Amino acid sequence: MRHPVRLGIALTVALATAGCSAAAGRPAPDHEAAATAPAKATTLTSCGRPLAFGQAPRRAVALDQTSTEILLELGLQERMAGTANLKTKIPAKYQNAYAKVPVIAPKIATSEQLRSATPDFVVAGSGELFTKDRAGTREELEALKVPTFVSAVDCPQQNEPGKTAFDLLFADYENLGKAFGADRAATELAAGQRAAVAKAGETAAHVKQRPTVVYLYSVFNGMPYVAGKTGLPSEMSRIVGARNAFDDVNEDWPEVSWEEVAERDPDFIVIGDLSERGRQGDSAAEKREVMARHPVISKLDAVRGDKILEVPGIELDPSVRSVHALELLATGMRDLGHAH
């Protein structure tokens, strides 16, 4: 990684003067109204850091795909000055809107690339993107009068006890809606996804015996990476009445051994399909093949009986797409006979 230019140079914030409008082809007129709401002063808190806006942002930069897709779902593409770190294809429903947003970096943005976009607000799903050798620290950007937002999911220590990952994700929608004056679109998005979570949760009432599940996210150098206790899949499991077999490991996606997977002997396995990422072992088909060839894993009832569900890998991390994976999990459990 090249050494970024230091952020001590003053940042010129060029505010867009054109009126904001929603992307052509957006089906929801509500989002159009929200995206063109009058600018207003507002305050909010992100990961323990207070943010103040004299007016709604007009040159926001999203540092990752998760943040980008949330802003696009809220109809805010005309307020975006940049996006970065695309990991998979943009869904068809966002493609027209995404085409309006400049890509400042295909991978993780540096401070130089971020500065070139002259942002007035920077949004990220993870605090790890705000480091000196990446986009710059939140303190550096704050000194330049650029507010920074980090998903509440990435800083649980700053949140109210008892809040689930989905609660925190929906709070992100509402806080971003508040910042942009897109409250109506954000409220509707959060309400719709809360309803989807509640519907998936109905499965738990029909579970015959609480099944265990292993979430296989990736296979790197022959070793499996699975969902641990702190990742979204543990919460998804709880909602539908299952148990993550590795919920005793206090990590999001720990590397484990195949022997450890075999010891847990899960009732079923969820495979994250990361085909679009393009690395060896990313596709669902490759993961199935690895398990079928393994002398121990191949003998598990879940593998021999094809008790395997496939979901898009990106949906297993908190994002606007995650309720879809939750729906697939609930449906799959019923199809496998774990719920009636």
KOLTORKOL-351815 format. One record per residue: residue in one letter; z, x negated, y of N, C-alpha, C in turn. Coordinates in pm, whole numbers, padded with zeros to 5 digits, always signed. Example, Ala and Ser with C-alpha at 12.3 -4.5 7.8 and 13.67 -1.06 7.14 Angstrom:
a+00780-01319-00569+00780-01230-00450+00780-01320-00330
s+00708-01285-00225+00714-01367-00106+00787-01290+00003
// end
This chain:
m+00000-00084-00120+00000+00000+00000+00000-00087+00124
r-00087-00057+00217-00093-00139+00338+00030-00116+00423
h+00065-00217+00503+00182-00207+00588+00149-00118+00708
p+00226-00009+00730+00193+00081+00839+00228+00023+00975
v+00157+00067+01077+00190+00029+01213+00323+00093+01250
r+00409+00024+01317+00541+00076+01349+00530+00196+01442
l+00624+00289+01427+00620+00412+01504+00688+00398+01640
g+00710+00274+01685+00772+00256+01815+00679+00290+01930
i+00549+00298+01903+00453+00331+02007+00464+00478+02039
a+00451+00514+02163+00464+00654+02202+00356+00738+02137
l+00395+00857+02096+00302+00949+02031+00251+01049+02133
t+00119+01058+02145+00061+01155+02236+00037+01284+02160
v+00098+01390+02203+00082+01517+02134-00022+01600+02207
a-00137+01615+02143-00244+01694+02202-00236+01835+02147
l-00198+01930+02230-00186+02068+02184-00320+02137+02188
a-00348+02210+02084-00473+02285+02079-00471+02394+02184
t-00583+02416+02252-00590+02518+02356-00664+02642+02312
a-00734+02631+02202-00808+02747+02155-00712+02848+02095
g-00746+02979+02102-00665+03083+02041-00667+03069+01891
c-00563+03119+01827-00552+03109+01682-00605+03234+01616
s-00676+03215+01507-00723+03329+01429-00715+03296+01282
a-00703+03394+01198-00693+03371+01055-00829+03336+00999
a-00829+03271+00882-00955+03229+00821-01039+03349+00784
a-01171+03331+00793-01261+03438+00755-01241+03471+00609
g-01242+03598+00580-01231+03638+00441-01089+03659+00394
r-00987+03635+00479-00850+03663+00435-00834+03812+00421
p-00787+03859+00308-00784+04001+00281-00674+04077+00355
a-00570+04007+00399-00456+04080+00452-00455+04079+00604
p-00479+04192+00671-00475+04196+00816-00338+04162+00871
d-00232+04184+00791-00097+04151+00837-00086+04003+00868
h-00148+03920+00784-00143+03775+00805-00217+03738+00932
e-00325+03808+00963-00399+03779+01085-00311+03804+01206
a-00238+03914+01202-00150+03946+01314-00039+03844+01326
a+00016+03801+01212+00125+03703+01214+00079+03570+01265
a-00041+03526+01224-00090+03395+01263-00122+03387+01410
t-00140+03501+01476-00174+03501+01619-00057+03551+01703
a+00065+03550+01647+00181+03597+01719+00205+03510+01842
p+00256+03567+01951+00281+03490+02073+00378+03375+02047
a+00353+03262+02112+00443+03148+02099+00578+03183+02159
k+00686+03132+02101+00819+03158+02155+00911+03044+02117
a+01014+03024+02197+01112+02921+02169+01200+02967+02053
t+01231+02875+01963+01316+02910+01850+01383+02785+01796
t+01487+02804+01719+01558+02693+01655+01582+02727+01508
l+01592+02624+01426+01627+02642+01286+01682+02509+01235
t+01728+02509+01111+01783+02388+01050+01706+02356+00924
s+01671+02229+00905+01601+02186+00785+01671+02065+00726
c+01725+02082+00607+01798+01975+00539+01904+01913+00628
g+01982+01998+00692+02092+01953+00775+02053+01905+00913
r+01925+01907+00945+01879+01857+01074+01834+01974+01162
p+01893+01992+01281+01851+02102+01368+01712+02076+01427
l+01631+02178+01432+01497+02169+01489+01485+02269+01603
a+01424+02227+01712+01405+02315+01827+01258+02317+01864
f+01206+02436+01890+01065+02453+01928+01058+02529+02060
g+00995+02466+02160+00974+02535+02286+00867+02642+02273
q+00776+02621+02180+00672+02718+02149+00630+02697+02004
a+00557+02791+01950+00514+02777+01811+00422+02656+01797
p+00436+02579+01688+00350+02462+01667+00202+02499+01665
r+00121+02410+01721-00024+02429+01722-00097+02315+01654
r-00024+02205+01623-00087+02090+01556+00004+02041+01443
a+00031+02129+01350+00117+02094+01237+00041+02010+01136
v+00113+01918+01072+00057+01838+00962+00142+01863+00839
a+00077+01896+00728+00145+01912+00598+00121+01786+00517
l+00229+01723+00474+00218+01593+00407+00193+01602+00257
d+00193+01723+00201+00167+01738+00058+00102+01873+00031
q+00055+01888-00092-00019+02009-00127+00070+02133-00125
t+00195+02118-00168+00286+02232-00168+00299+02291-00028
s+00326+02205+00070+00342+02252+00208+00212+02309+00262
t+00102+02244+00228-00028+02291+00274-00053+02434+00227
e-00028+02460+00100-00060+02592+00046+00034+02700+00099
i+00158+02665+00131+00247+02762+00194+00193+02801+00331
l+00153+02702+00410+00101+02732+00544-00028+02812+00536
l-00112+02781+00438-00236+02857+00422-00206+03001+00379
e-00108+03018+00291-00070+03152+00248-00019+03236+00365
l+00043+03169+00462+00092+03238+00582-00017+03257+00687
g-00140+03213+00657-00251+03232+00750-00247+03140+00870
l-00194+03018+00853-00170+02929+00967-00269+02813+00976
q-00383+02823+00910-00477+02711+00909-00525+02671+01048
e-00532+02764+01142-00576+02730+01277-00469+02652+01353
r-00347+02652+01299-00238+02578+01362-00217+02442+01298
m-00305+02402+01206-00286+02278+01132-00381+02169+01180
a-00323+02052+01207-00402+01937+01251-00429+01840+01138
g-00372+01868+01020-00397+01776+00910-00324+01813+00783
t-00376+01760+00673-00314+01774+00543-00333+01643+00467
a-00254+01623+00361-00262+01498+00285-00215+01522+00142
n-00240+01420+00058-00182+01413-00075-00219+01532-00163
l-00348+01560-00171-00397+01666-00259-00392+01617-00404
k-00323+01692-00492-00307+01650-00631-00398+01726-00726
t-00427+01851-00694-00514+01931-00779-00608+02011-00689
k-00699+02082-00750-00793+02161-00671-00720+02270-00594
i-00768+02295-00474-00716+02405-00395-00764+02536-00458
p-00676+02633-00481-00720+02760-00540-00829+02827-00456
a-00913+02904-00523-01026+02968-00457-00982+03052-00338
k-00867+03118-00347-00822+03206-00239-00793+03131-00110
y-00769+02998-00118-00739+02920+00002-00856+02833+00048
q-00964+02828-00026-01066+02727+00001-01130+02740+00139
n-01162+02860+00182-01222+02878+00315-01126+02832+00424
a-01000+02869+00410-00900+02829+00509-00877+02679+00505
y-00870+02622+00384-00845+02478+00369-00958+02397+00433
a-01079+02448+00427-01193+02376+00483-01181+02357+00634
k-01096+02434+00698-01077+02423+00843-00977+02313+00882
v-00907+02259+00782-00799+02164+00810-00844+02021+00783
p-00832+01929+00880-00870+01789+00856-00781+01724+00749
v-00841+01644+00664-00765+01567+00565-00737+01431+00627
i-00612+01405+00658-00580+01277+00723-00561+01165+00622
a-00534+01202+00495-00517+01102+00389-00537+01171+00255
p-00619+01114+00166-00637+01176+00035-00512+01164-00052
k-00434+01059-00028-00309+01039-00101-00193+01051-00002
i-00086+00975-00022+00030+00982+00067-00004+00922+00202
a+00024+00995+00309-00012+00952+00444+00082+00842+00494
t+00024+00748+00568+00102+00646+00636+00136+00694+00776
s+00226+00622+00843+00262+00659+00980+00141+00650+01073
e+00054+00553+01047-00066+00538+01130-00158+00659+01114
q-00177+00704+00991-00262+00821+00968-00200+00947+01027
l-00070+00959+01015-00003+01075+01073-00013+01073+01225
r+00011+00958+01285+00006+00947+01430-00133+00980+01484
s-00236+00944+01408-00373+00970+01455-00403+01119+01465
a-00325+01202+01395-00346+01347+01400-00274+01412+01518
t-00197+01335+01595-00118+01384+01709-00046+01515+01676
p+00044+01513+01580+00111+01637+01539+00221+01680+01635
d+00250+01810+01635+00367+01859+01706+00470+01916+01607
f+00442+01904+01478+00534+01949+01372+00484+01888+01242
v+00574+01836+01158+00536+01776+01031+00617+01842+00920
v+00548+01888+00816+00610+01964+00708+00589+01890+00576
a+00694+01884+00493+00683+01818+00364+00771+01889+00261
g+00727+01886+00137+00807+01943+00030+00916+01850-00017
s+00905+01722+00016+01002+01623-00030+01038+01527+00081
g+01166+01494+00090+01211+01398+00190+01160+01258+00163
e+01114+01231+00040+01065+01098+00006+00938+01061+00082
l+00871+01160+00140+00749+01130+00217+00783+01077+00356
f+00909+01094+00398+00951+01045+00530+01026+00913+00515
t+00953+00807+00488+01011+00674+00480+00930+00580+00569
k+00985+00463+00597+00918+00368+00687+00781+00326+00636
d+00766+00316+00504+00638+00271+00450+00546+00387+00416
r+00587+00508+00454+00500+00625+00435+00473+00689+00572
a+00520+00810+00593+00488+00878+00720+00580+00837+00834
g+00681+00757+00804+00782+00726+00904+00905+00810+00877
t+01022+00763+00921+01146+00837+00895+01155+00959+00986
r+01239+01052+00946+01259+01172+01029+01320+01132+01163
e+01406+01030+01162+01467+00983+01287+01361+00927+01382
e+01267+00850+01328+01161+00793+01412+01075+00904+01473
l+01043+01002+01394+00959+01112+01444+01036+01198+01543
e+01164+01217+01518+01246+01294+01611+01253+01225+01746
a+01262+01091+01746+01265+01016+01872+01136+01035+01950
l+01028+01068+01881+00899+01093+01944+00877+01241+01974
k+00988+01319+01963+00984+01463+01992+00894+01540+01895
v+00888+01493+01771+00810+01563+01669+00908+01614+01562
p+00932+01745+01558+01022+01800+01457+00965+01782+01316
t+01054+01762+01219+01011+01744+01080+01085+01844+00991
f+01014+01899+00896+01068+02001+00806+01058+01951+00663
v+01169+01960+00589+01170+01926+00447+01215+02050+00370
s+01147+02079+00260+01182+02196+00181+01330+02196+00145
a+01393+02312+00157+01534+02326+00120+01556+02296-00028
v+01452+02311-00110+01464+02284-00253+01495+02137-00277
d+01453+02050-00185+01471+01906-00204+01603+01855-00150
c+01684+01942-00091+01813+01895-00039+01922+01997-00070
p+01948+02019-00200+02046+02121-00239+02185+02096-00184
q+02218+01970-00156+02351+01939-00105+02375+01999+00032
q+02268+02035+00102+02280+02091+00236+02279+02245+00235
n+02270+02305+00117+02254+02449+00108+02379+02519+00058
e+02381+02650+00075+02495+02729+00031+02507+02723-00121
p+02631+02714-00171+02650+02714-00317+02596+02845-00377
g+02542+02834-00497+02495+02953-00565+02351+02990-00537
k+02287+02921-00444+02147+02949-00415+02058+02889-00523
t+01968+02967-00577+01877+02916-00679+01758+02847-00614
a+01680+02778-00697+01560+02711-00645+01464+02812-00582
f+01453+02930-00643+01365+03032-00585+01422+03083-00452
d+01554+03100-00443+01616+03141-00316+01579+03042-00206
l+01588+02913-00239+01561+02809-00140+01413+02806-00102
l+01327+02829-00199+01184+02832-00173+01150+02948-00079
f+01209+03064-00104+01182+03180-00019+01240+03160+00121
a+01351+03087+00129+01407+03053+00261+01310+02963+00338
d+01240+02874+00266+01138+02791+00332+01032+02879+00398
y+00983+02979+00325+00881+03067+00381+00932+03130+00511
e+01055+03180+00506+01109+03251+00621+01135+03158+00739
n+01181+03037+00710+01204+02941+00819+01073+02895+00882
l+00972+02871+00799+00843+02831+00854+00781+02947+00932
g+00798+03069+00883+00751+03185+00958+00817+03195+01093
k+00946+03165+01097+01019+03168+01224+00967+03062+01321
a+00943+02942+01270+00894+02833+01355+00759+02866+01417
f+00671+02928+01338+00534+02955+01384+00519+03094+01447
g+00625+03174+01452+00610+03309+01500+00532+03395+01403
a+00535+03357+01274+00464+03432+01169+00567+03500+01078
d+00667+03559+01142+00779+03618+01068+00733+03727+00971
r+00640+03810+01015+00599+03923+00931+00533+03875+00802
a+00441+03781+00814+00373+03728+00696+00473+03660+00603
a+00568+03585+00660+00666+03514+00578+00759+03611+00506
t+00801+03715+00577+00889+03814+00517+00818+03886+00402
e+00692+03920+00422+00616+03988+00317+00594+03896+00196
l+00567+03769+00221+00547+03675+00112+00675+03660+00030
a+00789+03640+00099+00916+03624+00029+00951+03750-00048
a+00929+03866+00012+00963+03992-00055+00877+04012-00179
g+00748+03982-00169+00659+03997-00283+00697+03906-00397
q+00736+03781-00364+00772+03688-00470+00912+03718-00526
r+01002+03769-00444+01132+03813-00498+01112+03925-00600
a+01019+04015-00570+00991+04125-00663+00934+04070-00794
a+00849+03966-00784+00790+03905-00905+00898+03838-00989
v+00993+03773-00924+01105+03710-00996+01189+03817-01065
a+01216+03927-00994+01296+04035-01053+01226+04096-01173
k+01095+04112-01164+01019+04169-01275+01024+04076-01397
a+01005+03945-01373+01013+03849-01484+01153+03851-01545
g+01253+03875-01461+01391+03878-01509+01422+03993-01601
e+01339+04097-01599+01359+04211-01689+01345+04167-01836
t+01273+04057-01857+01256+04007-01994+01390+03971-02057
a+01482+03918-01976+01611+03872-02029+01688+03984-02097
a+01672+04107-02046+01745+04220-02105+01691+04256-02243
h+01574+04204-02278+01511+04240-02405+01502+04121-02501
v+01572+04013-02468+01573+03896-02555+01659+03924-02678
k+01604+03896-02795+01676+03921-02919+01786+03818-02939
q+01751+03692-02929+01847+03582-02941+01798+03473-02847
r+01885+03423-02761+01843+03331-02656+01771+03210-02714
p+01640+03197-02689+01565+03084-02746+01576+02959-02660
t+01554+02844-02721+01549+02719-02646+01402+02678-02626
v+01379+02609-02516+01242+02571-02482+01241+02429-02427
v+01138+02354-02463+01111+02223-02405+00987+02235-02318
y+00998+02186-02196+00883+02185-02105+00823+02045-02105
l+00704+02031-02158+00636+01901-02164+00543+01890-02044
y+00586+01810-01946+00510+01798-01822+00397+01698-01834
s+00429+01580-01887+00325+01477-01901+00359+01383-02015
v+00257+01310-02057+00275+01205-02158+00216+01077-02099
f+00303+00979-02074+00259+00855-02010+00296+00739-02101
n+00196+00655-02134+00217+00545-02228+00279+00595-02359
g+00237+00714-02398+00283+00770-02525+00418+00837-02521
m+00488+00831-02406+00622+00887-02396+00620+01020-02322
p+00700+01117-02369+00702+01248-02305+00794+01254-02183
y+00749+01327-02083+00832+01359-01966+00856+01509-01971
v+00982+01548-01969+01019+01687-01989+01103+01737-01871
a+01123+01867-01864+01205+01924-01758+01352+01901-01787
g+01422+01845-01689+01567+01829-01699+01640+01941-01629
k+01767+01922-01607+01854+02026-01551+01818+02066-01409
t+01778+01969-01326+01762+01997-01184+01623+02046-01145
g+01530+02048-01240+01396+02096-01210+01390+02249-01212
l+01283+02303-01154+01264+02447-01149+01263+02514-01287
p+01207+02450-01393+01202+02518-01523+01338+02562-01578
s+01445+02491-01547+01576+02536-01595+01610+02672-01535
e+01580+02690-01407+01603+02818-01342+01509+02925-01397
m+01383+02889-01421+01289+02983-01479+01337+03030-01616
s+01389+02937-01694+01441+02971-01827+01556+03071-01816
r+01648+03043-01726+01763+03133-01709+01717+03274-01673
i+01619+03283-01584+01571+03414-01538+01519+03498-01653
v+01444+03437-01744+01382+03514-01852+01468+03520-01978
g+01587+03461-01975+01676+03470-02090+01660+03361-02193
a+01601+03249-02155+01586+03134-02245+01678+03021-02197
r+01676+02908-02267+01755+02791-02224+01670+02667-02235
n+01664+02592-02126+01596+02464-02126+01670+02369-02220
a+01602+02316-02320+01667+02232-02421+01722+02102-02362
f+01672+02061-02245+01720+01938-02183+01798+01966-02055
d+01869+02080-02052+01944+02111-01931+02075+02033-01920
d+02095+01937-02011+02210+01847-01999+02171+01714-01935
v+02044+01702-01897+01997+01578-01833+01981+01607-01684
n+02057+01538-01601+02064+01569-01458+01950+01505-01379
e+01828+01538-01417+01708+01490-01348+01605+01603-01348
d+01503+01589-01261+01396+01689-01259+01304+01674-01380
w+01247+01551-01396+01149+01526-01502+01180+01393-01570
p+01283+01387-01653+01319+01260-01718+01221+01221-01829
e+01208+01090-01847+01137+01039-01964+01236+01042-02081
v+01191+01096-02194+01274+01099-02314+01190+01043-02430
s+01246+01043-02548+01170+01000-02666+01128+01123-02746
w+01026+01105-02828+00983+01215-02914+01094+01251-03013
e+01172+01152-03052+01281+01177-03144+01387+01269-03079
e+01409+01249-02947+01503+01337-02878+01450+01480-02873
v+01319+01494-02852+01259+01628-02853+01280+01692-02990
a+01257+01614-03095+01273+01666-03231+01417+01708-03258
e+01513+01631-03206+01654+01663-03227+01690+01797-03162
r+01627+01827-03050+01656+01954-02981+01590+02072-03056
d+01487+02043-03133+01419+02143-03217+01402+02276-03142
p+01322+02279-03037+01310+02400-02955+01243+02514-03030
d+01277+02636-02990+01212+02754-03048+01067+02765-03003
f+01039+02718-02881+00900+02712-02836+00886+02602-02731
i+00762+02568-02703+00731+02458-02611+00637+02509-02502
v+00665+02471-02378+00576+02501-02266+00507+02371-02225
i+00376+02372-02227+00297+02256-02187+00245+02276-02044
g+00269+02178-01959+00210+02179-01825+00072+02117-01830
d-00030+02195-01798-00167+02143-01799-00198+02079-01664
l-00217+01947-01667-00247+01871-01545-00388+01813-01550
s-00480+01887-01611-00616+01837-01632-00680+01787-01504
e-00656+01857-01394-00723+01822-01268-00676+01689-01213
r-00555+01645-01254-00506+01515-01206-00586+01402-01268
g-00631+01422-01392-00727+01329-01450-00672+01206-01518
r-00540+01195-01535-00485+01079-01604-00487+01102-01755
q-00487+00993-01829-00484+01005-01974-00357+01076-02017
g-00372+01176-02103-00258+01251-02152-00217+01367-02065
d-00292+01396-01959-00255+01503-01867-00293+01642-01914
s-00402+01653-01987-00450+01786-02024-00365+01848-02134
a-00366+01981-02138-00292+02051-02243-00347+02014-02381
a-00479+01998-02391-00540+01964-02519-00491+01828-02569
e-00480+01730-02479-00433+01597-02518-00287+01603-02564
k-00206+01683-02495-00066+01694-02533-00050+01760-02669
r-00132+01860-02693-00130+01925-02825-00169+01823-02934
e-00268+01741-02904-00315+01644-03002-00208+01540-03032
v-00139+01493-02928-00033+01395-02947+00076+01452-03037
m+00116+01576-03012+00222+01637-03093+00176+01661-03237
a+00050+01700-03252-00002+01727-03387-00010+01599-03470
r-00028+01483-03404-00041+01355-03476+00094+01288-03501
h+00196+01326-03423+00324+01257-03432+00391+01291-03566
p+00438+01190-03638+00493+01214-03773+00616+01303-03774
v+00692+01307-03664+00813+01390-03660+00788+01521-03586
i+00730+01511-03467+00708+01631-03385+00617+01730-03456
s+00520+01679-03529+00424+01768-03597+00492+01858-03701
k+00612+01821-03742+00683+01900-03844+00775+02007-03784
l+00790+02007-03651+00873+02109-03588+00811+02247-03608
d+00897+02347-03627+00848+02483-03642+00765+02528-03522
a+00807+02485-03402+00736+02526-03281+00592+02473-03279
v+00572+02353-03336+00438+02294-03340+00359+02350-03459
r+00421+02354-03574+00352+02406-03693+00313+02552-03676
g+00399+02629-03608+00371+02771-03588+00297+02802-03461
d+00252+02697-03389+00180+02713-03262+00257+02800-03163
k+00387+02776-03157+00471+02847-03060+00471+02767-02931
i+00353+02763-02871+00328+02679-02754+00263+02763-02645
l+00317+02755-02525+00259+02822-02408+00201+02717-02316
e+00090+02747-02253+00029+02657-02155+00036+02720-02017
v+00080+02642-01920+00084+02687-01781+00029+02575-01693
p-00024+02607-01575-00067+02500-01484+00051+02410-01448
g+00035+02281-01466+00145+02189-01443+00200+02193-01302
i+00114+02211-01203+00160+02211-01064+00255+02326-01037
e+00246+02431-01116+00330+02549-01094+00471+02531-01148
l+00498+02422-01218+00632+02394-01269+00719+02322-01167
d+00660+02283-01055+00735+02231-00941+00739+02341-00835
p+00845+02349-00754+00858+02458-00658+00741+02465-00561
s+00674+02578-00557+00561+02597-00467+00532+02746-00457
v+00437+02779-00373+00397+02918-00357+00336+02972-00485
r+00297+02882-00577+00235+02923-00703+00336+02944-00817
s+00461+02906-00799+00555+02899-00911+00585+03034-00975
v+00579+03144-00898+00607+03274-00959+00501+03307-01064
h+00381+03250-01051+00277+03274-01151+00318+03213-01285
a+00370+03090-01282+00417+03026-01405+00533+03105-01465
l+00618+03159-01380+00730+03241-01428+00680+03365-01500
e+00577+03428-01445+00517+03545-01509+00455+03507-01645
l+00388+03391-01651+00330+03345-01777+00439+03320-01880
l+00552+03265-01835+00664+03238-01925+00720+03369-01981
a+00740+03469-01895+00795+03597-01940+00701+03665-02038
t+00572+03665-02006+00473+03726-02095+00465+03651-02228
g+00467+03518-02220+00458+03436-02340+00576+03456-02433
m+00694+03472-02376+00811+03495-02461+00798+03626-02538
r+00744+03726-02471+00723+03853-02542+00616+03837-02650
d+00509+03766-02618+00402+03747-02716+00450+03669-02837
l+00544+03578-02817+00596+03497-02928+00707+03569-03006
g+00742+03686-02959+00843+03765-03030+00986+03736-02993
h+01008+03660-02885+01144+03630-02843+01204+03744-02760
a+01121+03833-02713+01168+03950-02639+01077+04066-02677
h+01132+04187-02668+01052+04304-02706+01026+04393-02585
// end
